[in-house]
Amino acid sequence: MSIPKPYQQMKADFPEMMDAYEAFNSACTKAGPLDAKTVALVKLCISMGAGMEGAAHSHCRKALEAGWTADELRHAAFMCAPTIGFPNMMRARGWVHDVIEKQA
């Protein structure tokens, strides 16, 4: 997977801070029983629910790499509707669609 240029630049400019951020992410991932595939889906869903477009795109790519199918990720977006509302789900679904179409 290609790392977005802003992330690469941040890592180049502030390596110690980014190392700490990446270590924190790793510690959170290892703190419980969820496997990598499930973690990828959880992070995508959190990003969609929080309205974070860039994170949703990134986590959608990571979820596909972790083994989720395009149809499963579309379904995850649909599952947001009862919690975050239909318009917000449509926005999140669009983010998933962006990534799926780009990779097709």
Secondary structure as UniProt FT lines:
FT   HELIX           5..13
FT   HELIX           15..30
FT   HELIX           36..50
FT   HELIX           53..66
FT   HELIX           70..78
FT   TURN            79..80
FT   HELIX           81..84
FT   HELIX           86..103
//
